[in-house]
């Protein structure tokens, strides 16, 4: 998770996956999956939180809290740009695939 923490720190120096997970009451793995889903959903048409909720199975209330802890929609936009750039390099694409497989990517709750 250190790579994802590094990207988070570029957007919000107070955010890391472990602390974020503890603050919203989910596992670090769920937080990682949620962050990746929010970044992907941010650049897609429609509501960012609802899109991420559909792909992770986490509630929109939890995802909204994560957006708040990251620093809001503006910071999420910066984060999405950094994540998408890293995914294009192949590094986080593998991480996102792993998170998706762990949480049954695409399953709706």
N, C-alpha and C positions, 0 to 999 in steps of 0.2 A: 504493500500500500504506500510505500514511501514515494513512488512516482506520482501518484494521485495527490498525496499530501503536498508535494512540491508544487504542483500546479495550483492547488487550493491556496497555498501560501502566496502565490503571485497575485491572487485576487483579494484575499483577506488574510492578513498575517495571523489572525486569531483562530483560524479554522483549520482543523485537521480531522481526519476520518474518525479516529477513536473518540475524540471529545464530542464531535458532532453526533455520533451514534449515541453516546451516553446522554447527551442533552435531550434527544428526542425519543429515547427509550427503545432503540432498535440495535441490532448487532452491527458491528463494523462492516460485515459483508453486505448487509442490507443497505447500510448507508452508502457504501461504494456503488452498489447497483442503482440506488436512487439518484446519486449524483450523476452517474453516467446517463441514466434515463432522462434526467432533467436537462442535461447538456444537449442531448440528441433532440429532445422534444422542443427545446427553445428555438431551434432553427426550423422546425416543421410548422406547417399551418395549424391553427387552432390554439387552444389553451395549453400552455406549457405544463402546468401541474396536472391537468386531467390526462394529457398524453402520457406523462410519466407514470401516473397512477395506473393507467391501463396496461402499461408494459411491465410494471413491477409488482402489481397487486397490493402495494402499500396505499394507505388512505391519503386522500388529498390534504387532510389536516397535517399529517406527518410531513408530507412533501412541501407544503407551504412553510412549515417551521424550518425545514432545511434551507429553502430559498432565503428565508429571513436570516438564518445564521451565516449563510454564505455572504450576505450583504445586499440582498434584494435583487430585483430584476436586472438592474444595470450591471451588478457584479456577476450575475448569472450569464449575461451576454458575453462578458469578457471571458468567463470560465468556459463557456461553450466554444468560443473561438479557439482558446488554448487546447481544449480537449479535442476538438475536431481536427486541429492541426497535428496533434500527437497521434490521433487515430489514422490520419492519412500517412503518417510515417510508419504505421504498422504496430507500434508498441502498445498503445491503448486499445487498439482494435482487438487484440488478443485478450486483454484484461476485460473489456466489455463483453466479449463472447463468453468468457469464463463466468462472469457475474450473471449473464443471461441464462446460462445453462444451470447455474446453481439455484436460481430462483424461478426457473421455468418460464423464461422470457416469453411474453405474450399472453400469459394466463391472466385472466381477469378475476378480481376478488368480488 
